[in-house]
């Protein structure tokens, strides 16, 4: 944020990181006062079919159309927190046939959001565009202006989010209301047109994350400023080239900021939309949630044995391992198997072919069936340590991946993409990100000079997952902070998000609660531990806290007591793995700042 510009207040209102400015404290209160006025003056009309808040967003192709709304960019930026939305300016279509051209360009979109001001209502072509399209697809109007002008929309039956306030915050509020980030709580207080009379309107519920200021949850933004100091310390000490921090409390994202750069060369700054290799966070963000779903559907019995779901284990020492033991890391499995150091020259090639189809990285292709011929036997023939003791093992979630894929007859990555990430409208989350995103959107995780001989950008850092083709039960997931916030807010909501119930509350409680007398673990999930030298994951986290860390320098922690989701993403493994992120306690210290800020506001 540039504090040297003359209009500090306007800059603050345009930002979601208000706490970084010298006038943050006052601006947060100003923001809240305006938002309360906006909430009291915003009503929803024509929502007879309950289109708003939007549901099944992952199946929608959404366009946002505007003409003269001066806050269109702010409105669209909020829409894009919830879904990929393409912006169209009517002003960009010149000539008599401009609306026809616009209609042609919108043919592929099944949902159109039109921003209108009073001046726009005098544009007959634009009104005709609305009436022509309202029967053909989902059409939503966000109108800002005097209520009397609604007479010009008498032929419109599509939902109208109407606010008589014309401000940036009104634009933010209306955009979020469309997706259920905020609830519409008011009906028309006095008749404004013949059609829209006293008591008209529809009420909605909040169903998704809201994006707002810390003051909205009783936190003084100034009390979060130490996050900046700790993040900058991490970079100055070369604990990581950059990082992204996100905090959501009470279903509201109150802090989301990026620090540093993709590498130690200051050329590509980290952005809050950047995609990170989340490493072992894959265990709970993909494999465990898939297991939860299958258990809930009666397809997975966690007290059954491995051989029941995975027949190849029947003649091995893994046959009688219980699914519960595997999820708890108490099955006696070794941590991992040898990887690149066991590769022979004939096992890989610089070019792809039918014999070398598995891409590990640029210029590195693994031979066909390497996993089946070499890696799988090594896992199945590995020794077992003492069952019942806690030994953290990547093999546990690799085995769970095999169980899940055998039950589903489809790959883990396909299942979680369709069942969770797409349905939740997690826009970046998934395995094998280079199939969908440019490498400039993905933060590099390592410069592997020994085995892969290049930077790892969009290719999984974990060597076992890499040799499995980038899709594994223990690693391989890539995501942005906002996407992860959506997933874990759903879990914090006891399985509900966006109007859909993904899990029963009792399923969430079972997997995230302490399940073992010999460790802190839940089923798949890591949990709070008071017995470490520094309480894990944070000095101030409650005993209900659950989540996971990742080798690349990531973590997510959900604290139900405080209704809190904390996410930290970094690439501390670039160019080589550094222990400083841990020795400096960067992640827990930032988490403690949040708890202290909450305590001061109570």
NORRADA-V732813 format. One line per field, one symbol per residue. psi: psi as a letter, one per 40 degrees, with the letter a starting at -180 (. if undefined). A space follows every 10 residues. Layout:
BEGIN
psi=???
END
This chain:
BEGIN
psi=hheeidgddd dddeiefdee idfddddddd dddddddddd ehihiffdef dhiiifdeei hhihhicehe fdddddddde ddihhhhhhd dehiidfddd ddddeedehe hhhhhiiddd eegddddddd ddededihhh hhhhaiddee defdeheiih hhhehgiddd ddddddddee diiheiihdi hdiddgihei iiiiiheiii haiddefehh ddeededddd ddddddefdi diihhhhhhf ehhehhiiia idaehgdgii ieeihihebe edddecdddd ddddddeeeh heeiidddeg deedfieede hidddddeff eeiidiiibd eehideeiie iiiddgehhd ihehhiihed dddddddddd eiihahieih hhhddddddd ddddddddfi iddddddddc dddefhdeii igdeediide ehhidigged defiihhehh dhddddeeee hieeiehiii dddddddddd ddefehifei hdiidddddd deiheheeie iahdiiiihe eidhhheide iieehiaiii defiihhhgd defhhhhhhi geehdihied dddefddddd dddddddddd e.
END
